[in-house]
Amino acid sequence: MSSPVNKPCIFCGGRYIKTTLPKEMEVGFEMSTLVIGKLNTPNVIMGKSVIYHCATCGNIQAFLEKEPKI
């Protein structure tokens, strides 16, 4: 799976950089989101995604760290 982080921003063509936490939270914390899916079933699929922002326009995107196992 190619990393979308190395691709240009979808809005301005700028470069994505990983969003970091404030200095007081840097140790022991990481900013991420969860992907929860499988519609119309009781199954839950989770995958870790990391949050990046464009250095030029500030657009925020979450990219999967790795493809979830289904």
Summary of the structure (lengths in Angstrom):
residues: 70
radius of gyration: 14.3
end to end distance: 15.4
largest distance: 41.5
contacts: 142
relative contact order: 0.32
helix: 9%
strand: 31%
